[in-house]
Each structure stands twice: as C-alpha cells, then as structure tokens.
Amino acid sequence: MMSWFGGMLRDMSAHIRKPRVHLCRVSPRRDAIDSYLAPDDIAFATEPIWELPPDYDAGDTLIVVVPAREPGVLNIETLTSSSADDRWETEDSAGAEMVSIPGIEQRMGEPTPAAPVTLDPDFADRWMDAYEAERTHFTPWHLRDTTGCAEGLRTGFAGRYLDIISTGLPSCVCCGTEVFDNLGRGGTEKLQQHMCNAEDAKDMGYTHHPDLDLAVEVCESCHADLHDPFGPTVMDVMFRSRPPCPECERHHTIRIQWGMPPGPPPPGTIAAGCVIPVDDSGAWPPEFRCGHCGHEWSTPGQESADDVSDPSGLSWDETTDWLVESLADKPIGFILEVGPRNYVTGEENDEDEDVVCAQIQVLAGGVLMLRRSRTELGHLLLVDYSTDDLVLEQWYFDDHFEDCTDGYLFSRDVTLLAHTCVTWIQENEGNGSTNDIGCNYRFPDTLLPPPDPTS
C-alpha cells in the first residue's frame, strides 16, 4: 500500500505546474519609471503600456523590463492573478531597482529573449542567478556599453564625425561643473564625449540625423549617470542637478542666461539678451524658469548684477574693453549690436528720433565689418563672408546698405573697431553715460554637415 501511495504522489507531482518566469515589457521609458518612482499624488498625462505573455498563472514570477538606452529590469514581482482573470495583479513589491540587462547577459554569456516571453525553466534559473549577481555587484558602464561611448573613450572616436554640443566653457553640459587640470587650467581634454540617441536629440531640440553622431561634453560623473540602467537622457541628468521649481516642485528647471555668452546657449538654457533688467534696489533678474509652470525665480546668495558682462554702468574705456572681449573667438557670421537700451525692435517708436546704433559682424579671414547708423540696422543676408577683395581700414559712404546712414568699415583690428563703435555712440547720444546703452547679439545658424566620407 505504501509503495502504491508513493507512486501516486510522484505521478501527481509530474502534473503540477511549477511557477514560471515571464518577461513583460513596459513602455515608454519615462512613464514606466514614473509609475514606480513618482509620488502617488502626481497625475500623469499617459499611463505606461504593459505587454505580458498570453499565458500566466498566480504564483508565477514577473520580470518587468523597460526599453532604454540600455534595457534594464525595473522590478521583479509575483503574480496574484492568471491570464484567465479580468485583470492581472501582483503582490506589493519593495520598489524599483533598475538592473542592466547587458550586464546580466555578460555574466551569462548569452542573450536575453525579447519581452514579452516566458523563459525556459533552465534558462530562467541561470538568468535569475546572473540577475542577483549583477544587482549586488553591478558591472561598470564602460565594460557593458553597447552605444559606442566606451569605445570612443579608448579610440577618440576615430573615423566618426561628431557634432559636439558644449557650454563653450570647460564645463559639463549636464551639471555645469567646471573641469580643470592639475595646474588649475580649464580644458575640454578632461571632459568626455557622450553619444546621444534619438531621445536625447528630441529632448534637446535637435533633429536626429542617421549620418551624424551627436555628442555632448560631460564630466566623468555625469557620463556614468547617463549610462545608468534607468536610461536617463542628457536633459534628465541636467534637470536632476538643478533646483526644483519652488511653486510646482517639478524638476524641469531652465537656466536663464543674461549678458554676452561665449557661444550659443547650451541645452536647458535660454538667452535673455545683453540688456539686463535691474531695478532701483539692484535686485537680480530671474536666474531660472520652470519648464512646467513657467514660474521664474533666483537662488539666494546670487552674485550682484554688477558682475555681469553688460556695457551699461561701465566707463567708456571699459565699454571698449568689453567689446573687444565680447568679440573674441566668435564664429563667422556672428553679429554684435550696440544701441539705445530702451529701444525695442518691432514696437512703436518715435520715427523722428534718431536711433544711434552700431553693428559689428565677423567675416572670413579674421576681418570684421563695422556699420554705423541713425536708424535701426537689419541683419544682412550676405552671399558669402569672403574678404579677399575688400579694402581694409577705409570708410565707405556709398549708400550700398540702405539702413547704414553713416558709413561702414572693414578691419582686422578689433580694438580699432570697438573704439570707433564706442566713440560713435558716445558723441551722438549726448548724455555722457553708458547707462542708457545696451547690446544685442546673434550667432549664425548652422545646417547639418554632410556625412564624413571616410566613415
């Protein structure tokens, strides 16, 4: 009898299904992560899309996979419902803990099937062992990278054409930290190039081009964060390093840049112009703007407006020096304008009143063109910026430019043009002070470069 009973138990156990292991896919990335990490009182415009295998049972293990720069495991849960139920449910879990799937695959030496899928039992056991090892001792990003960044660090991106986005300074695009060498000198050699994907390009407002490798200059720490299995974008890491909005508490903080920048504003920054609004108390204009609710604010302890690169309040000699400094290392096509501080283009202005202004534009071969006028100067649509046939250091008063009432001059002498510009404003404004002058600038527009023929 005992032998028969034992045989019956063995036969029954052969028909009892062991808990299975399933991979499910949750997308898009941000919605999937927010569904686990965001506070419960925040409502989202869209809910994540869950894709499960067609057949599952209560007690099965559900591995939540999120597609990202590097696909990762967001959570592992136990199902409390089956595919025959109206809806699927899981037990409460400890919370999200993203683990890199490329790291798991390196440990296993074999790829992970695409979700949604039910894993083979033997494969599932090996996969779970590799997952636990990766979770407790994660593989450094540069050893599991599949995006080209790690290879670029080793080879200097040989044979690849990079369109590199930078701050124009030796600083990280994401956190703004300035990078210096051992002698205290700033230099981009300490920054690293991070390869952007289509989501990065969309976030930053760039059109992703299949023949163009878009990269940003970042510090070592932010570069590691960008390869976190959670798959943050450049803008995600940038906003994470900035203060949240004091009104809505969202981390979507845009930096407002006042004064003359060293180049086009980097991602996450808007240029507010050279004319810096300062009230009678010397209060600083807003430093940040919330990209969600539009609130603007400044941080406590911010430096005074006197420290900003703006001509108002300087002596005339200091204004000349400021102009020389502002024109240094500017690209061909760059335009710098100086004129009345309160004059606003496009608004109704007194037609009988002179608009004493000057405009300096960078041409090819280190030549600059200065134009003086008593009316508003437009931006020229030049056929090209070549200067081979120009006569330098000679005034032209031939009405070639209809908006240029008082002549134009070509020169490579930046100091000469800056001094001439300042003298023109000083002698014709008639108030003897720089407080009523302001400036404006424009960087040239660029098109995508052609593909590198060597790549």
C-alpha positions in Angstrom: 0.0 0.0 0.0 2.8 2.4 0.9 4.5 1.7 -2.4 1.3 2.4 -4.3 0.7 5.7 -2.4 4.2 6.9 -3.0 3.9 6.1 -6.7 0.6 8.1 -6.9 2.3 11.2 -5.3 5.1 11.0 -7.9 2.6 10.8 -10.7 0.6 13.8 -9.3 3.7 15.9 -8.9 4.6 15.4 -12.5 1.4 17.1 -13.5 1.6 20.0 -11.0 3.0 23.1 -12.9 5.9 24.8 -11.2 5.8 28.6 -11.0 7.1 30.0 -14.3 9.2 33.1 -15.0 7.9 35.7 -17.5 9.4 38.8 -19.0 7.0 41.6 -19.6 7.7 44.9 -21.4 6.6 48.3 -20.0 6.9 51.4 -22.2 7.6 54.2 -22.8 10.6 54.5 -20.6 9.7 57.7 -18.6 6.1 56.6 -18.0 7.2 53.2 -16.8 9.7 54.6 -14.3 7.3 57.3 -13.1 4.7 54.6 -12.4 7.0 53.2 -9.8 9.1 56.1 -8.5 6.8 59.2 -8.7 4.8 60.3 -5.7 1.3 59.0 -5.6 -0.3 62.5 -5.7 1.2 63.4 -9.1 -1.1 62.7 -12.1 0.4 61.8 -15.5 -0.9 62.5 -18.9 -0.3 59.0 -20.1 -0.2 55.5 -18.5 2.6 53.1 -19.4 1.8 50.2 -21.8 2.2 46.7 -20.3 2.9 43.8 -22.6 2.6 40.3 -20.9 2.9 36.8 -22.3 -0.5 35.3 -23.3 -0.4 32.6 -20.6 0.5 33.0 -16.9 -0.7 31.8 -13.5 -0.9 33.2 -10.0 2.4 32.5 -8.3 4.4 33.0 -11.4 7.4 35.4 -11.4 7.0 38.6 -13.5 10.2 40.4 -14.6 9.4 44.0 -15.6 11.7 45.1 -18.5 12.0 48.7 -19.6 13.4 49.6 -23.1 16.0 52.3 -22.7 19.5 53.2 -23.9 20.4 50.0 -22.2 17.4 47.8 -21.5 17.0 47.1 -17.8 15.0 45.3 -15.2 12.8 47.7 -13.3 11.3 45.2 -10.8 10.6 41.5 -10.2 7.2 40.7 -8.8 4.9 37.7 -8.0 1.6 37.5 -9.9 -1.5 37.0 -7.9 -3.8 36.5 -10.9 -3.8 34.4 -14.0 -4.3 35.2 -17.7 -7.9 33.8 -17.3 -8.8 36.7 -14.9 -10.3 40.0 -16.0 -7.1 41.8 -15.0 -3.7 40.9 -13.9 -2.3 41.8 -10.4 0.9 41.3 -8.5 1.9 41.4 -4.8 3.3 44.6 -3.5 7.0 44.8 -4.2 9.9 46.5 -2.5 10.1 49.1 -5.2 12.0 49.7 -8.4 15.7 48.8 -8.6 16.9 49.0 -12.2 19.5 46.4 -13.2 21.3 46.3 -16.5 20.3 43.6 -18.9 23.6 43.9 -20.9 25.3 43.3 -17.5 23.3 40.2 -16.9 24.0 39.0 -20.5 27.7 39.4 -20.0 27.6 37.3 -16.9 25.6 34.6 -18.7 27.4 34.7 -22.0 24.1 34.5 -23.8 21.3 37.0 -24.8 18.0 37.6 -23.1 14.9 36.9 -25.2 12.8 39.9 -26.2 9.9 40.6 -24.0 7.1 39.6 -23.6 8.1 36.0 -23.3 8.0 33.0 -20.9 11.5 31.8 -20.1 12.7 28.2 -20.4 12.9 26.9 -16.8 16.7 26.0 -17.0 17.4 29.4 -18.7 15.3 31.2 -16.1 17.3 29.7 -13.2 20.6 30.8 -14.8 19.1 34.2 -15.6 17.9 34.8 -12.1 21.4 33.8 -10.7 23.0 36.3 -13.1 20.4 39.0 -12.1 21.2 38.6 -8.4 24.9 38.8 -9.0 24.5 42.0 -11.2 22.1 43.5 -8.7 24.6 43.2 -5.8 27.8 43.9 -7.8 26.9 45.8 -11.0 29.2 45.8 -14.0 30.8 49.3 -14.6 29.1 51.0 -17.6 32.2 51.1 -19.8 32.5 47.3 -19.6 28.9 46.7 -20.7 28.4 49.6 -23.0 26.9 48.9 -26.4 26.3 52.6 -27.5 29.9 53.4 -28.7 30.8 55.8 -25.8 33.3 53.4 -24.1 34.9 52.6 -27.5 35.1 56.4 -28.1 36.9 56.9 -24.8 39.5 54.4 -25.9 39.9 55.4 -29.6 39.0 59.1 -29.6 36.1 58.2 -31.9 38.5 57.6 -34.8 36.7 57.5 -38.1 33.5 59.0 -36.8 32.1 62.5 -37.4 30.9 64.2 -34.2 28.7 67.2 -33.8 29.7 68.1 -30.2 27.4 70.2 -28.1 29.2 72.1 -25.3 28.8 75.0 -23.0 31.5 77.0 -24.7 33.5 76.7 -21.5 35.5 73.9 -19.8 32.3 72.8 -18.0 29.9 69.9 -18.1 26.7 70.3 -20.2 24.7 68.4 -17.6 25.8 69.7 -14.2 27.8 72.8 -15.2 30.8 71.7 -13.1 34.0 73.3 -14.4 36.8 70.9 -15.2 40.4 71.9 -14.6 43.7 70.2 -14.9 46.3 69.8 -12.2 47.6 73.3 -12.8 44.2 74.9 -12.4 43.7 75.5 -16.1 40.4 74.9 -17.8 40.4 72.5 -20.7 38.0 70.3 -22.6 40.5 67.4 -22.5 39.2 66.5 -19.1 35.6 66.3 -20.4 34.2 63.2 -22.0 32.0 62.9 -25.1 28.7 61.2 -24.6 27.0 59.8 -27.7 23.4 60.9 -27.9 20.5 58.8 -29.1 17.2 59.9 -30.8 15.5 60.6 -27.4 18.4 62.8 -26.4 18.2 64.8 -29.6 14.5 65.2 -29.3 14.8 66.4 -25.7 17.4 69.0 -26.7 15.6 70.2 -29.8 18.0 68.7 -32.3 16.9 66.8 -35.4 18.4 63.4 -35.2 20.2 62.5 -38.4 21.3 59.0 -39.2 24.6 60.1 -40.8 25.5 62.4 -37.9 26.9 61.4 -34.5 25.6 63.9 -32.0 27.6 64.1 -28.7 27.7 66.3 -25.6 30.7 67.2 -23.4 30.1 66.0 -19.9 32.1 65.3 -16.8 33.1 61.8 -15.7 30.4 61.6 -13.0 27.5 62.7 -15.3 28.8 60.4 -18.0 28.4 57.4 -15.6 24.9 58.7 -14.7 23.9 58.8 -18.4 24.7 55.1 -18.6 22.7 54.3 -15.6 20.3 51.3 -16.3 17.4 53.7 -15.8 18.4 55.2 -19.1 18.2 58.9 -18.3 18.6 61.4 -21.2 21.0 64.3 -21.1 18.2 66.6 -20.1 17.1 64.2 -17.3 20.6 64.3 -15.7 20.7 68.1 -16.2 17.4 68.8 -14.6 18.3 66.4 -11.7 21.3 68.6 -10.9 19.2 71.8 -10.8 16.9 73.1 -8.0 13.2 72.1 -8.4 10.6 74.8 -9.0 9.6 76.4 -5.7 6.0 76.7 -7.0 5.2 73.2 -8.5 8.2 71.3 -7.2 8.9 69.8 -10.7 12.4 69.1 -11.8 12.2 70.9 -15.1 14.3 74.0 -14.5 15.6 76.1 -17.4 18.5 78.4 -16.8 18.2 82.0 -17.9 21.4 83.4 -19.4 21.9 87.2 -19.2 24.7 89.2 -20.8 27.1 88.2 -23.6 27.6 84.4 -23.6 30.8 82.7 -25.0 28.6 80.9 -27.7 25.1 79.8 -28.4 23.2 78.8 -25.3 23.7 75.1 -24.4 20.7 72.8 -24.0 18.5 73.7 -21.0 19.5 77.3 -21.2 17.7 80.3 -22.9 19.4 83.5 -23.8 17.6 86.6 -22.4 19.8 89.2 -24.1 22.6 91.6 -23.2 20.2 94.2 -21.7 20.0 93.1 -18.0 16.9 94.5 -16.2 17.9 95.8 -12.8 15.5 97.8 -10.6 16.5 100.6 -8.3 17.3 98.2 -5.4 19.8 96.4 -7.6 17.7 93.2 -7.4 18.9 90.5 -9.7 16.8 89.4 -12.7 15.4 85.8 -12.6 18.0 83.0 -12.9 15.7 80.1 -13.5 12.4 79.4 -15.3 10.2 76.3 -14.7 9.6 74.5 -17.9 6.4 73.1 -16.5 4.5 76.0 -14.9 6.6 79.0 -16.2 7.5 80.4 -12.7 10.7 82.4 -12.7 13.0 82.8 -9.7 16.6 83.4 -8.4 18.6 81.5 -5.9 19.6 83.1 -2.6 23.2 84.5 -2.5 23.4 85.0 -6.2 26.1 87.5 -7.3 25.1 91.1 -8.0 24.2 92.4 -11.4 27.4 94.4 -11.4 29.4 91.2 -12.0 27.6 90.5 -15.4 29.1 91.2 -18.8 26.9 94.1 -19.9 28.1 97.6 -21.1 25.7 99.6 -19.0 27.3 101.2 -16.0 30.8 100.9 -17.3 33.1 103.8 -18.3 33.5 104.4 -22.0 37.0 103.0 -21.9 35.7 99.9 -20.1 33.0 99.6 -22.7 35.6 99.5 -25.4 37.5 96.7 -23.5 34.2 94.9 -23.0 33.5 95.0 -26.8 37.0 93.6 -27.6 36.5 90.8 -25.1 33.0 90.0 -26.4 34.2 89.7 -30.0 37.0 87.2 -29.2 36.8 83.8 -30.8 33.4 84.4 -32.3 32.4 82.4 -35.4 32.0 83.8 -38.9 28.6 85.4 -39.3 28.3 86.4 -35.6 26.7 89.9 -35.1 27.0 92.2 -32.1 24.9 95.4 -32.0 25.1 98.4 -29.6 22.3 101.0 -29.4 19.7 102.6 -27.1 18.9 100.5 -24.1 15.2 101.1 -24.2 14.7 100.7 -27.9 12.7 97.5 -28.8 12.6 96.1 -32.3 9.1 95.7 -33.6 7.4 98.1 -31.2 6.1 101.5 -32.0 9.0 104.0 -31.7 9.3 107.8 -32.3 10.0 108.0 -36.1 11.5 111.5 -35.7 14.0 110.4 -33.1 17.4 109.1 -34.2 18.3 105.5 -33.2 22.1 105.9 -32.9 23.5 102.4 -33.2 26.4 100.4 -34.5 26.8 96.8 -35.7 29.9 94.6 -35.9 29.8 91.4 -37.9 32.5 88.7 -38.2 33.6 87.9 -41.7 36.1 85.4 -43.1 39.9 85.7 -42.7 39.7 87.5 -39.3 38.0 90.6 -40.8 35.2 92.4 -39.1 32.7 94.8 -40.6 31.5 97.9 -38.6 28.4 99.7 -39.7 27.1 102.9 -38.1 23.6 104.3 -38.4 21.0 106.6 -37.0 18.2 104.2 -37.9 17.7 100.6 -36.9 20.2 98.2 -38.6 18.9 95.0 -40.1 20.8 91.7 -40.4 22.5 91.3 -43.8 21.9 88.3 -46.0 25.4 88.1 -47.5 26.1 85.9 -50.5 29.3 84.8 -48.6 31.7 86.0 -46.0 34.8 86.1 -48.1 37.1 89.1 -47.8 39.7 88.6 -50.5 38.8 91.8 -52.5 38.0 94.1 -49.6 40.0 97.3 -48.8 40.7 97.4 -45.1 40.9 100.5 -42.9 38.8 102.6 -45.3 35.4 104.2 -44.7 32.7 103.7 -47.2 29.8 106.2 -47.6 28.3 104.9 -50.8 24.8 104.0 -49.6 25.4 100.4 -50.5 23.4 99.4 -47.5 20.2 101.3 -47.2 20.0 101.0 -43.5 23.5 102.2 -42.9 23.4 106.0 -42.7 26.9 106.8 -41.5 29.3 104.5 -43.3 30.9 101.2 -42.9 34.5 100.0 -42.3 36.4 96.7 -42.7 39.3 95.8 -40.4 41.1 93.0 -38.6 41.9 95.4 -35.8 39.3 94.5 -33.2 40.4 97.3 -30.8 40.1 99.9 -33.6 36.5 98.8 -34.4 35.5 98.7 -30.8 36.9 102.2 -30.1 35.2 103.5 -33.2 31.9 102.0 -32.2 32.0 103.4 -28.7 33.1 106.9 -29.9 30.2 106.9 -32.3 27.7 106.1 -29.6 29.3 108.5 -27.1 29.4 111.5 -29.4 25.9 111.1 -30.7 23.9 110.0 -27.7 25.0 113.2 -25.9 24.3 112.1 -22.4 27.9 111.2 -21.4 26.9 107.9 -19.7 26.8 104.3 -20.7 23.7 103.6 -18.5 21.3 104.2 -21.4 23.1 101.8 -23.9 22.5 98.1 -24.4 23.6 95.4 -26.8 22.2 92.5 -28.7 23.8 89.6 -30.5 23.1 86.8 -32.9 25.0 83.7 -33.7 24.9 82.3 -37.2 22.5 79.5 -38.0 24.1 76.1 -39.0 22.9 73.3 -41.1 23.7 69.6 -40.6 27.2 68.9 -42.1 27.5 66.3 -44.9 28.4 62.8 -43.8 32.0 62.1 -43.3 33.2 60.3 -46.5 35.8 58.3 -44.5 33.3 56.8 -42.1 
